[in-house]
Amino acid sequence: MSNSFSSPSSLDADAGVLHTPSVAQAANDLRIASGEKARELVHSAEEKAAALKERAIESAQHFRETATEKAAALKSAATDKALHFKESATEQWQDTRVKAQELHETAEDYIRHNPTKCVLGALGVGFLIGLIVRR
């Protein structure tokens, strides 16, 4: 009896039945598959690196915009405070000038009405200052 399936010549290569591959062929197939997988990994890593770089750039831009806004707000607040201090200092200076002028006028009036007391007082103060300086 002759079995038609037992002879290698009767097998159809197109039907999906192939001869057993050799070890060299299997190694070659593995090498090709590993190369493809390595290229896929490199491509995936490049995509992830590009996405990470893009997110870092977006984060840096957002940080820069936020910092610019905060700096503008701080500048505005500092300008307002400086103007407030300037106005306050100007008012204080004007008040001090008015008080000094009033004090000066009061002193002149006192000296005009009491010249003897003022001259004797000035001599006494000068004498005390001379004693203190001599020591």
C-alpha positions in Angstrom: 0.0 0.0 0.0 1.1 3.2 -0.9 0.2 6.2 1.2 0.1 9.4 -0.8 0.8 11.6 2.3 4.0 9.8 3.2 6.2 10.9 0.4 7.7 14.4 0.5 7.2 14.9 -3.1 3.4 14.7 -2.7 3.3 17.6 -0.2 2.1 20.9 -1.5 4.3 23.8 -0.5 1.5 26.2 -1.2 -0.8 24.4 1.1 1.1 25.7 4.1 3.3 22.7 4.8 6.9 23.6 4.7 10.1 21.7 5.3 11.6 22.1 8.7 13.8 25.2 8.8 17.4 24.8 9.5 19.0 26.3 12.7 20.8 28.9 10.6 17.5 30.0 9.1 15.9 30.2 12.6 18.8 32.3 13.9 18.4 34.6 10.9 14.7 34.9 11.5 15.3 35.8 15.1 18.0 38.3 14.2 15.6 40.0 11.7 12.8 40.0 14.3 15.0 41.4 17.0 16.2 44.1 14.6 12.7 45.1 13.8 11.8 45.1 17.5 14.8 47.2 18.3 13.8 49.7 15.6 10.2 49.8 17.0 11.7 50.4 20.5 13.9 53.2 19.2 11.0 54.8 17.3 8.8 54.5 20.4 11.6 56.1 22.6 12.0 58.9 20.1 8.3 59.6 20.1 8.2 59.6 23.9 11.3 61.9 24.0 9.7 64.3 21.5 6.5 64.3 23.5 8.4 64.9 26.8 10.4 67.7 25.2 7.2 69.3 23.9 5.6 69.1 27.4 8.8 70.6 28.9 8.7 73.5 26.4 5.0 74.0 27.2 5.7 74.0 30.9 8.6 76.4 30.5 6.4 78.8 28.5 3.6 78.6 31.0 6.1 79.2 33.8 7.5 82.2 31.9 4.0 83.6 31.3 3.1 83.2 34.9 6.4 84.7 36.1 5.9 87.7 33.7 2.3 88.2 35.0 3.5 88.0 38.7 6.4 90.4 37.9 4.0 92.9 36.3 1.7 92.7 39.3 4.6 93.1 41.7 5.9 96.1 39.7 2.4 97.7 39.7 2.1 97.1 43.5 5.6 98.5 44.1 4.8 101.6 42.0 1.6 102.2 43.9 3.4 101.9 47.2 6.2 104.2 46.1 3.6 106.8 45.0 1.8 106.5 48.3 5.1 106.9 50.2 6.1 109.8 48.1 2.8 111.6 48.7 3.0 110.8 52.4 6.6 112.1 52.6 5.6 115.2 50.7 2.8 115.9 53.2 5.1 115.3 56.1 7.7 117.6 54.7 5.2 120.4 54.1 3.9 120.0 57.7 7.4 120.1 59.1 8.2 123.2 57.0 5.1 125.0 58.3 5.9 124.0 61.9 9.5 125.1 61.6 8.4 128.4 60.1 5.9 128.9 63.0 8.6 128.0 65.5 11.0 130.5 63.9 8.4 133.3 64.0 7.5 132.5 67.6 11.2 132.6 68.6 11.7 135.9 66.8 8.7 137.4 68.6 10.0 136.2 72.0 13.4 137.6 71.4 11.9 141.0 70.3 9.8 141.2 73.5 12.5 139.9 75.9 16.0 140.9 74.5 17.7 141.1 77.9 16.6 137.6 79.0 17.7 136.2 75.7 21.2 137.8 75.8 21.8 136.6 79.4 20.5 133.2 78.5 22.9 133.0 75.6 25.8 134.0 77.8 24.9 131.3 80.3 24.7 128.6 77.7 28.0 129.8 76.2 29.6 129.6 79.6 28.4 126.1 80.2 29.5 124.9 76.8 33.0 126.5 77.5 33.2 124.5 80.8 32.2 121.3 79.1 34.7 121.7 76.2 37.6 122.6 78.6 37.4 119.2 80.3 
